[in-house]
Amino acid sequence: NNGKEIVLKFKDNKPFSGDFDYKIGNFHRIYKMVDGLMIGESITYVTETKEIVAKGDYINGLPNNGTFFNEFENEFTIFSYKNKIQDGLQQKFKYYGQPELLEEYQMKNGKI
């Protein structure tokens, strides 16, 4: 994306429906949206190595099972979910070139 912001646009004020397949920084993301909500499998991997860093499924726009990648500014998170509840390893990284782990903790049934 060459440092440019990715903006999701709506056509005729209708929620976006379609497949996303794009690169953001050193990561490649693939997911599907229907009526503005993420559904089905979502995969994020390192572009060069193809190493999967997050893979999970969405139901009606909500994380269901697996690991989920979210980016914002110069940070990204990888959250783990089981049956729509945060469960397992949760991680937050600072991202300038090489990722740097900022925070890591375990959750069980939505609680630390």
C-alpha positions as semicolon CSV with decimal commas, in nm:
position;residue;x (nm);y (nm);z (nm)
1;N;0,000;0,000;0,000
2;N;0,309;0,225;-0,006
3;G;0,212;0,399;0,318
4;K;-0,120;0,523;0,181
5;E;-0,437;0,484;0,381
6;I;-0,676;0,214;0,264
7;V;-1,029;0,351;0,243
8;L;-1,326;0,117;0,202
9;K;-1,584;0,293;-0,012
10;F;-1,951;0,223;-0,057
11;K;-2,124;0,236;-0,392
12;D;-2,456;0,421;-0,401
13;N;-2,451;0,436;-0,016
14;K;-2,489;0,059;-0,001
15;P;-2,272;-0,154;0,231
16;F;-1,985;-0,323;0,051
17;S;-2,018;-0,685;-0,053
18;G;-1,727;-0,867;-0,209
19;D;-1,387;-1,024;-0,161
20;F;-1,085;-0,840;-0,020
21;D;-0,737;-0,952;-0,115
22;Y;-0,477;-0,686;-0,040
23;K;-0,134;-0,610;0,103
24;I;-0,084;-0,385;0,407
25;G;0,278;-0,331;0,505
26;N;0,449;-0,671;0,517
27;F;0,116;-0,853;0,550
28;H;-0,136;-0,989;0,303
29;R;-0,504;-1,009;0,404
30;I;-0,786;-1,211;0,247
31;Y;-1,148;-1,195;0,364
32;K;-1,505;-1,155;0,245
33;M;-1,776;-0,900;0,328
34;V;-2,151;-0,925;0,273
35;D;-2,370;-0,620;0,335
36;G;-2,081;-0,448;0,512
37;L;-2,008;-0,736;0,751
38;M;-1,712;-0,972;0,744
39;I;-1,818;-1,334;0,699
40;G;-1,645;-1,667;0,655
41;E;-1,274;-1,732;0,665
42;S;-1,019;-1,453;0,712
43;I;-0,646;-1,514;0,659
44;T;-0,350;-1,283;0,719
45;Y;-0,001;-1,394;0,625
46;V;0,350;-1,250;0,586
47;T;0,379;-1,154;0,219
48;E;0,738;-1,273;0,164
49;T;0,731;-1,601;0,357
50;K;0,361;-1,691;0,328
51;E;0,367;-1,766;0,705
52;I;0,010;-1,743;0,838
53;V;-0,010;-1,504;1,134
54;A;-0,389;-1,512;1,179
55;K;-0,665;-1,738;1,049
56;G;-1,022;-1,749;1,173
57;D;-1,385;-1,729;1,073
58;Y;-1,640;-1,452;1,111
59;I;-2,013;-1,491;1,164
60;N;-2,227;-1,182;1,094
61;G;-1,925;-0,952;1,128
62;L;-1,805;-1,096;1,459
63;P;-1,497;-1,312;1,523
64;N;-1,603;-1,671;1,590
65;N;-1,312;-1,918;1,610
66;G;-0,942;-1,870;1,539
67;T;-0,697;-1,582;1,541
68;F;-0,779;-1,235;1,406
69;F;-0,550;-0,959;1,277
70;N;-0,639;-0,592;1,328
71;E;-0,422;-0,298;1,231
72;F;-0,435;0,063;1,343
73;E;-0,175;0,336;1,290
74;N;0,165;0,181;1,371
75;E;0,035;-0,112;1,575
76;F;-0,145;-0,437;1,512
77;T;-0,311;-0,697;1,729
78;I;-0,367;-1,069;1,700
79;F;-0,663;-1,180;1,910
80;S;-0,771;-1,540;1,968
81;Y;-1,138;-1,638;1,987
82;K;-1,327;-1,954;2,070
83;N;-1,705;-1,967;2,016
84;K;-1,726;-1,586;1,972
85;I;-1,543;-1,517;2,303
86;Q;-1,180;-1,405;2,343
87;D;-0,992;-1,712;2,459
88;G;-0,622;-1,793;2,442
89;L;-0,319;-1,582;2,357
90;Q;-0,380;-1,212;2,286
91;Q;-0,095;-1,002;2,140
92;K;-0,029;-0,636;2,057
93;F;0,268;-0,528;1,843
94;K;0,433;-0,200;1,748
95;Y;0,511;-0,201;1,380
96;Y;0,802;-0,007;1,233
97;G;0,973;-0,243;0,990
98;Q;1,008;-0,548;1,218
99;P;0,718;-0,614;1,458
100;E;0,796;-0,553;1,827
101;L;0,581;-0,724;2,088
102;L;0,425;-0,464;2,322
103;E;0,180;-0,673;2,518
104;E;0,091;-1,039;2,552
105;Y;-0,159;-1,209;2,781
106;Q;-0,387;-1,511;2,807
107;M;-0,766;-1,496;2,825
108;K;-1,009;-1,770;2,923
109;N;-1,380;-1,732;2,839
110;G;-1,341;-1,357;2,782
111;K;-1,151;-1,287;3,105
112;I;-0,782;-1,223;3,175
